[in-house]
Amino acid sequence: MERNGTKDIDVLIMAEGTYPYISGGVSTWIHHLITGLPEYRFGVVFIGARPDDYGERRFELPANLVHLESHFIFDDRERPAPTGHDMDEEALERIRELHKWFKERHTEGLPGDLSSMEFYTAYLKEEAFLYGRNAWRFIKELYFNYDTESPFVDYFWTIRNVHAPIWRLAGIAERVPPHRIIHSPSTGYAGFLASLLRHGRRGRLILTEHGIYTRERKIDLMNADWLVDRRFFFQKRHGEMEHLREIWINFFESIGRFTYNAADLIISLFDGARQIQIGLGAAPEKTRTIPNGVDLKALSKLRVDRKDGVPWVVTLIGRVVPIKDIKTFINAMKVVVQSMPGVQGWVVGPTDEDPEYYSECIRLVEALGLSESVRFLGRRDIHEVLPASGIVTLTSVSEGMPLVVIEAFAAGVPVVTTDVGSCRQLIQGGPDDADIRIGAAGEVTPIANPRALAVAYIRLLSDVEYWKRCREAGIKRVESYYTMDRFIDAYREIYRDETDGWNRV
């Protein structure tokens, strides 16, 4: 059941594919933000693909979450019925301009009224783009100009699917309730919606990027099997990207820059991500860093629940999806078990987000003879899992600042990760010298390198003194830099600064 707030909303959060229907780092971050600031009234606009992709809510809604609405931008049931609508030549020229802006690399924002929600809701409506004769001619022109090597039906649906969500998002923007601050945890569709609201002067816009959305979507798109390169081998040039894949990547890069331009404040979780944001078009003077924080009081209690010695359990906490690279973990465990029979590998996290990938992981476990050594435990309370773990690991190909790493530190568990996002900084310290002097709280390995992971696991599990030094470094680091109080106080100050002197819209 959704909530419809009758009071003004202080902070309206745009949640793309996350809270409250999906567990994970971003969803937990949103929940901590809302519960940690009870003096503010929050609203959440959830943006998903299709209703069937999501189950029940994963979080109990806080009392100060006064509004929740859900929208599914690729749901055919929300598509206008086919009609005889059409667009005039001037409108068609604006569509060409919009497509060109998405297709090419620009540092500035969307031109003119293309950044206003009224353009999509009043001037040029969705049904005109979906069903108009001029729109059909527009797509044919693009096809013959740019990509006759792909089947026309593939090109047609790519152009439709790239552009159609813009009208859905504009319609959502038109109907959102009054608010003072817009807060988006990503660029992408959530960021585009937030930017339309900001251009309509419906609140100040804060962007907090957890991972770098455009880079993560590029990884997804480069590996997407639904984008099939149908060219013959002699049609391909070395290093050339298939045109349909390039259209999608350029689209997400373009709306990322649109969001950076619209935002009043751009926050990253660590300085490395801030530098990437600047490289992608964010104005340096708008940027700052606020790291994640954890409930140190609750997690530190788990240290007393640990038994003596180092548990021979390597625990990967994360969703069973390709970006987490569970297969590399499984291959690493094969090496570990050969050297140290009896070591267990636990995968803790939802297995239903990508059933096909989960099935592939199960088959790999069976093929390597690891059925007794690698277990998929599904969703578990980390307070149950961490005291039984000797190592927490992440083998991802992309991360921002993973909460699970600092949660493990707080519980007294060393961590081994791939060299992604802020993981090196979390484990080895930085950017300030005092943090570096604390020492390593585990190990960092290259991406997709099972042997390097296995060596790190074996070293920590077999060298008790080294394990203890890593454990103490992790505890000291999280106590010094990554507490929930620091995290909440930083956002309390931002919200106060952004709302002082403003009347509610």
Protein Blocks (a to p, Z undefined) as FASTA:
>chain_A
ZZddfbdcfbdcddehiafkbgcjklmmmmmmmmmmmmbccddddddfbfklpccdfbdc
dfklmbdcdddfkbfklpccddfbdcdfklmmmmmmmmmmmmpccfbdcehjllpfklmm
mmmgfklmmmgmklmmmmmmmmmmmmmmbcfklmmmmmmmmmmmmmmmmmmmmmpccdfb
dcdfbehjmlmmmmmmmmnonacaddddfbdfklmmmmmmmmpmklccfbdfklpcehia
cfklmmmmmmmmmmmmmmmmmpmbdcdfbfklmmmmmmnopafklgccddddddfklmmm
mmmmpcedjddbdcddddddfklommlmmmmmmmmmmmmghiacddeddfklmmmlmmmm
mmmmmmnopmmmpccebjadfklmmmmpfbdcdfbfbdcbdfklmmmmmnopacddddeh
jllmmmnopjbfklmmnopabdcddehilklmmmmmmmmmmmmmlmmmmmmmmmmmmmmm
mcfklmmmmmmmmmmmmmgopacZZ
